[in-house]
Amino acid sequence: MKTVIGSVRHLLATGNKIQMLWGGGVLLTIIALAVLHHLWKGDRKKIRIWRLLCLCPLIICICHFLIYVMGFFNAWGMFITMYAMAVLALIPIPFANRRIGYRIAASVTGILIALCFPFYILNAPNFFNYSRQSYTDSFRSLVKTMDKTYILKEWKEIDFKELEAKYMPLVEEAEKANDPRKYTDAVILFCNELHDGHVWINTSFDKENYSSPLEPKKYGMAMIPLENGEVIAVCTDEEVNKLGIEDGTVITKWNGKPVLKAAEEDVIDGGLPVKANADIISVIDLSGVGGETVDVTFKDKSGKEKTVTLSAGSEKDSVNEAFELLAHRETDDYEEFLNQNFSTRMLDDKCGYLQLTAEETTALNDASFFTSFGFTDMFSYVRGDHKFARDLFREKLSDLKAQGMEYLVIDLRNNMGGFDEIGCALTDLLTDEDWYGQGLGIRKNGKYTCVSDHGIHGTGEFADLEVIALTNFNCASAGDGTSLYLSRLPNVTLAGITDPEGCNQETGGVCVLSGGQITVCFPTGLILDENCVPNVDTKADRISRNPLEVRIPLDKETAMKIFHDKEDYELQWAVDRLENKSENDK
């Protein structure tokens, strides 16, 4: 019960207090209408007035819509439970003079409203609509809002006033040109300064009509840094091949600068939380930096340096292809990727495989009504224990055991997150110990306080199973948390080429800017570790607090298998390592 009460406190502290007051106002109005009906029943004249008064909750919601939603109609869904309460208040109107009919209608309405209200209060949206403001005014409003509600302001040592001064000139320039792309670029650069994987931007204007210096050029090749300090070309096209650059060719300079120096100086900060990940990604990004032409210096087959000029305009999107191959995400279709969640198979006669693409159960093929609508996940979150997920993992791991599994690969790459309790449920089965998982926190006056502890409760059922958990720079949020929990187990090795993304707080903040063309999302819910500091998330130093235990070497041979042969090298590496360890143990 203590955990439940603490979880509710956390949700109430995280929600938007103004929106809670609006919802409370609607509820109080409905209660007042019920009292008035009790006092006025039998008086036909007063009941006619009462029928008109039943429109008050709806009028309140219309006013709310005009104030908070107008200009960005897509946001109405965030307030649907409050609006539903106002509509439900209309149900008793036809039965106002019927004793039995009114009781039934009022009872049904009361039950439905009693379900809607707590759901709305516990999820009161941190939504801020600045779509009716100018570029400069909406940017100021964004900064002011994030300065107040961004949950990691103190942890990451963010000075929002300083950032506003830094990027306001770009915003003013965009406003003078009436250019939404320039405005977007300014907002992107501002958000990247936070180095938070939970801060992202959605846009809704036609990008085809606007150009941006942030958009990568297509020169027909990408680059990847190797562990020995060299940089090689990958994802090359035929035109580049004709100039002597092929997959695996060592690139020494980009526009006259040593490649690593150019990546450090000429690539715009992409906002990645972990600096070690950013150092790899920045070299890929450099592959799209330049003008209509770029000079590339490389070592030819004789080992001599040679410089060629590449032109932008290749049909091959090498930069994006390199990102996709490094992440090894086999599909860009969100639904298809989510449907792979919890999937299992045997990789060979001894090695099992479990893929976890998100810590949520809504997309399960055999999901019940409550599960498919997220109620199972939400109730488990409040309780701090996900029995449904634990039973699901138990069934899947038992099935793999029955097929001969002796060791296991858990694939967390590109994990989209969800509820940490699902990661804790998996960890429960792989350990026989109890220990701290995560805490739900409250931020007040820049101080963090934990109000609900969610732990690991080991069952020991699969504690003897040797496991490699694969992760990468796209493994975020609850996936980042799951990587952390698993890495603490002696029988689990967290491995990959790149560290997890480095963010684990709860999303919830939404700011819509001028014209509704840009939406900025950011975390507002606080997740803490056993020391009452933010769980996983990097500090201002951008050093991973959830690093790999074993880093898969990115040498030339590995890079060629990933980027040229398009193999899932990481997965094969994991299988080979488990097999070798099994043989050595014998």
N, C-alpha and C positions, 0 to 999 in steps of 0.2 A: 504493500500500500504506500509506503514511503516513496518508492520509485515512481509510482503513478502520480502521486501528489506533486512530486518534484518535476515530473515531465509536464504536467499541466501548468505549473508555475513558469517553467521555461517557455512554453508556448504563449502564455499570456504576456510574458515580458518581451517576447520576440515580435508579437503582433503589433499592428498600427493602432495606437490608442484612439486616435480620432475616428477611425473606421469602426472601432468597437463601440464608441459612443453613438454613432449613427445606427448601428445594429441594435444597441440598447434602447435607443429612442423609438425604433419601430416596434420592439417588443413591448415597451411600456405603453405605447399607444394602443396596441392590441389588447393588453390587459385592462386598460382603462375602458375600452369598448365593451369588454366582457362584464365589467362592473356596472357600467351604465345600462346595459341590457337588463341586468338583474334588477336594477332600480326602476327602470322605465317599462318593464314588460307589462302588458295590459293597457297601456296608454298609447293608442294608435297615433296620436299626433307626435308624441315624443319618439315613438319607434320610427316614424318617417324621418325625423331628424337624425336618429341613430343610424339609419341606413345610409344617409349622406356622410355621416361621420366615419363610416367604415371605409370611405375613400382616403382618409387621412394617411394611413400607412403607405398607400400607393402614391399619394402626393409627396410624402417625405422622400420616397425612393425616386420619384421623378426629379425632385430638386437635387437629390444626391447625384443622379445621372447627369444632370446639366452642369453640376459643379465639378465632378471628378472624372466623368467618362467622356463627355462631349468633346469631340475633336479626335478621339481615338476609340471608336466604337468596339474594337476587338476586346477591350478591357471589361466589357459588361459581364463576361463569364466569371470574372473574379468575385463578383458580388451577387452571383445568382442565388445563393441561399438566402441573402437578405431580401432580394427582390421577390423570391418565392414566398417568403413570409408575408409580404404585402399582398400578394395575389391570393394566398390562402385565407387572408382575413376577409375576403369577399364571399367566401363560400357560405357563411351563415345568413347572408342578407335575405335570400328568398324564404328562409325558414323563420324569420324573426318573430312572426305571430303564431307559430306552431310549436306547442310545448314539446312534444316528442321529437318532431323534426329538427327543432333548434338544438335540443340536447345532443342528438346524434351528430348533426353537422358541427356543432361547437366542440364536441369531444374529438371527432376526427381531425378537425382543424388544430385543436390544442396539441394533440399527439404529434402531428406533422411539424408544427412550429417548434415544439419541444425538441425535436430531432434536429431541425435546421439551426436553431439559435446557438447551441454550444459548438456545433461544427463551424459556424461562421466566426464566432468569437475566438476559437482556438486557431483559426486560420485567417484572421483578419489581415487582408492584403497590405503589404508595404508598397502600395502602388501610388506613384506620383505623376500626375498628368501635366506636363508643361508644353503640350503640343500647340497651345494657342499663343505661346510666347515667341519672341524673335530668337534668332540664333544666339545672340549674346545673352539675352535674359534667361533663356532656357539653360544655357551652359552655366550661368551663375547659380540658377536654381538647382541644377544637378550637383554642383560642387557643394553647395550649402547642405543639401539633403544627405550626400555621402559623408560629409564632415560630421554630421549628427548621427547617422544610422549605420555607416559601414563598420562592421563588427570588429575588424582587425586594424583599425586606425592606429591604436597605440602599439600593438604588437609589431606592426611593420614600420612604425615610426613615420607615418604619412603626414606631411604638412600640406593640407588641401589649399590653403591660401597661397602658398608658394607655387603650387601646381596651376592654380587658376591664373596667376600673374604670368606664368611661363607660357600658357597656351591660349590666353585670351587674344593676343594679337592675331593668331591664326584664325580664331573664330570670327574676329572682326573683319578680317580679309575675306572670309567665306561669306559673311553677311553682305559686304559691299558687292561681291560678285554674284550673290544669290545662287551660290553653288553648293548643293547638298553634299557633293562628294568631298569638297574641301572641308566642309563642316564635319563630315564623318571622319575624315583623316585626323582632324584636330582632336576629336573626341576619342578616337582610337589611341592616339599618342598619349593622351591624358590617362586613359584607363590602363595602358601598358605599364605606366610608371608604378602601378600598384603591385605588379608581379603576383597576380592572384588568378589561378585557373578558374575561379568561380566568378570572375568579372568578365563579361563578354557583351558583344554588341550585335543587335539584329537591325537590318536596314530594310526599307520597303520602297525605295525609289529605283528608277530605271538606270542602272549603272552604265548601260550601253551609251548613254548620251554624255557621259562625263569621264574624264581621264583622271588618273591619280598617280603621283610619284611612288605611292606605296605598292602599286600593282607590279608584280614581277614581270620583267621582259622574258621573251622566249628566245633563247640563243641556241637551242638545240642540244643542250647538255646540262647536267647538274654535277655538283661536286660533293664528296663526302670525306671527312677527315679520318685518318687511320690512327691507331694507337701509337704508331712509331713517329708521329708528327707529320707524315706526308699527307697530301691531299690528292685524291684521284678523281678522274672523270667517270660518271655513270650516266645511264639513261641517255646516251648520245644518239643523235639522228644521222642520217646518211650524209648530209651536207657537211657536218662536223667531221665525220669519218674521212671524207675526201681530203680534208685539210690536215689529216694526220692524228687527230684526237679520237681515240676509241675508248670503250669501257675499260677502265684500269690504267689509262694513261696518267702519269704523274703531272699534276698542274702546279706550277711554282709561283706564278704571278697572275694577278687579275687587274687589268688596266695599269700595269706597271708596279703594283704593290705586291709584296709577298702575300700569299692567299690568306693566311691566318691573321696577318695584320690588317688586311682589307676587310676581313669578316668582322674584326673588332671595331674598326673605325668607320666603315662605310655602310654597315647594315643597321637599319633602324631597330631599336629595341623591340622585340616581339612580345614582351610581357611574360615570358615563361618564368614560373616561380623558382625553379632550380637552375642555378648558373651552369652547372655541369651539362645539363641537357641543352641549355641555350647555346653553349659553345659548339655543340655538334650541329644544331639546327641552323645557327647563323651562317655556317659554311654552305649549307644547302640554299639558304636565302640569298647569299652572295651570288649564286648562280643566275639570279634574275636581276641583279643590280647593274645599271649602266644606262647608256643612251641608246641611240639607234644602232650604234656599233660598240664593240668592246674588244680590247686587245687582250689576248690570252697567251701566256707563256707556258710551255710544257716541255717535257723531256721526250725527244723522239726515241725511236727504237735503238739508236746508237748511244743514247744517254746524253746527247747534246741538247741544250736549250734552244727552242725555236718559238717565235712569236707569230701568231696569226690574228687576223681580225674577223670576229664573228658579227653577223648582222642579226638584229632582232626580227622576229616575224616567223619563226619556225612553227610549223603546225604541231609539232610534238611539245606537249607541256611537261618538259623534263623535271622542272622544280616540283610540281605537284606529284608527278609519278614517283620521284625520289622519296617524298614525304610518305606516300602511301606504302611504298615497299619497306621503308624503315619501320613504319608502324605495323605492317603486315595486317591490315584490315581488309578482309577479302570482299567486303561489300560496303557501298556507301548508302545503301537503303536502310533507313532507320528501323523500319518494321522487321525487315529480314534479319538484321543484325540482332535485334531484341529477341526475335524468335529462336535464335541460337542459344539463348540463355539457359543454363542448367543442362545443356546437352552433354551426353557422355558417349564414349566409344572406347574400344580397345585399339591402341596404336600398333601393338603386336601381341604375341601370346602372353606377355607378362606385364606390359605397361598400360595402365588405364589413363583416361583423359577426361577431364571435367572442364567445361568452358563456362566462365561466369562473365557475361557481358554487362550485367547490371545487377545491383542489389535490390531487386524488386520482383514480385511474383505475379504481376498483373497480366503478363503475356503468356502464361502457361496455357497449353492447349486444353488441359482438363481443369482449368480454374473455375471455382465456384463463383456465384454472384458477388459475394463479399470480397473474394480474392481479386477478381477481375476489375473491380472498382476501387481497389486500393485499401479497403477497410481492414483486411487482414494485416497488411504491412503497417498501417497507422496504429491499430490496436497494439500490435507487437512493439512498435516504437514507444508507445506510452508506457507499456508494461516493462520495457527493457529486456524482453525475451521473445524470440521468434520460434515458437515450438513448431509451427507449420514448416518453416524452412529447415529446421533441424531434422524433422521427420523426412522431408523431401531428400535432403543430402544423405541421410542414413539409408534410405531405400536405393538411391542411385549408387552409392559406394558399395552397398551389399551386393547389388546386381553385378557390379564390376568384379568384386571378389569372387562371385560365383562363376564368372567367366575366366578366372585364373589370374586376376590382377595381383601382382606382388609389389608393385610400386606405382606411383601416380604423378601425372603432370596436371597442375591446376593452371589454366590459362586465364590470366587477368588482363591481358593486353587490350588496350582500348576500352577498358571498363568504364561505363558511363555513370556509375554511382547509383545512389538510391538510399537505402536504409542500412546503417552500420550493423544493426542487429542481425541481418542476414549473414554478414561476414563473421560475426561473433558465433552464430549458430553453426557454421561450418567449422570454425576453430574448436568449438566445444567437442566435436567428434574426434579431433586429431590430437587431443591432449587429455591427460588424466588429472590435471591441476585446475584450480580456480584462481583467477587473477583479474585485475582491473582491465576493462575494455575501453569505454569512453564515458565521459560525463557531459550532461546537458547543462549549459551554463547561462548565467545572466550577467550582462555588462551594465555597470552603473558607475558613472563618474570615472570612466576609464579603467575601472577595476573589474576583474573577472571572478565570479563566484559560482561554484558547482552546486546544483540543486537536485540532480538526479544521476545516480551512478548505475551504469550498465556494464555488467561484467561478463567474463568468460567462465563458464561452469563446465569443466571437463567431464566427459562421460568415459573417456578412455577406450571407446570402442574401436578406434582406428589409430590409436597412439603409436602402434608399432609399424605403421605404414610409412615408408620412405617417400618423401614428396618434394618435388620442385615446383615452385610457384613462379610462373613467368609473368613479368610486368613490363611496363614501358612508360614513356613520357605522356601517353594518352590515357593512362590509368588514373582516374581522378576521383575526388569526392569519397563516397563510401568504398569505392574500389581501392583508393589510396589507404583507407582505414583497414580494409581487408588485407592488403599487402603487409601492413604493419603488424596486425595481429598474428598472421601466419608466420611472419619472419621471427617472431619470438619463440617459436616452437623448436625444440632440438631436432625433431625429425623432418622439419621443413626448411628448404633453402630458397630464399628469394633471389631470383636471377633474372638477367636480361642484359641488353646492350645499354639501355638508358634507365635512369631512376624513375620511379613513379612521379606523377606530375607535381605533387607537393601542395595539395589543397584538400581540406576535409570539413570545412564549415558548411552550414546550411544555407542554401540559396533562398531567396524570397523578396529581395529588394528589386523594384522595377521603376525606372524613370523613363518616361516617353518625352522626347524632345521636340523641338519646333517642327510643326507640320505632321507630326506622327511618323516622320521618316526614319528616326533613329530611336531604338530602345536600348537602354543600358540596364543590364542585370547585375546584381552584386549580392554577396552573402550578408544576412542579417541575423542568423541563428548561430549561437556560440556552442562549439564542441570542444571540450577540454580533455586533457589527459589526467593521470593520477596526481600530477603536480599542480593542477589548476591552471595550466597554460594551454593555449590552443593546440589541439591535436594535429600532428603532422605538419601543419602549415609552416612554410619557411619564414624566417625573420628578415630583417633588412639586409642581412649578409647573403641571403639566397642560397645558403648551404642546406642540402637536403637533410631533413630530420627523419627520413624514412629511406635510407640508402640501400642499394643492392647489397646483399651479402656476397654474391659472386657476380662479377661483371664479365659477360661473355666477350672475349677479345674481338675487337673489330680490326682484323688485319686484312690484307689485300684479298686473300683467299676467301675469307668470310664475306667481304663486301661484294666480290664477284658472284658468289652464290646467291646473295640476297638481291642485288640490283641488276645483274646480268641474266643469271639463270632463273631468277624469281622463285627461289626455293624458300621454304619456311625453315631457315637455318636454325633459328632459336629453338624451335620445337624438336628438331632432330638432335641438336646439341643436348637438350634436356634428357631425351630418351637414352642417348649414348652414355651420359654421365650416370644416370640411374642404373643402367645395365652394368657399367664398369664397377660401380660401387657395390652392386649386388654380388658380382663375381668375386670382388676382393674380400667381401665379408665372408664368403664361403671358404 
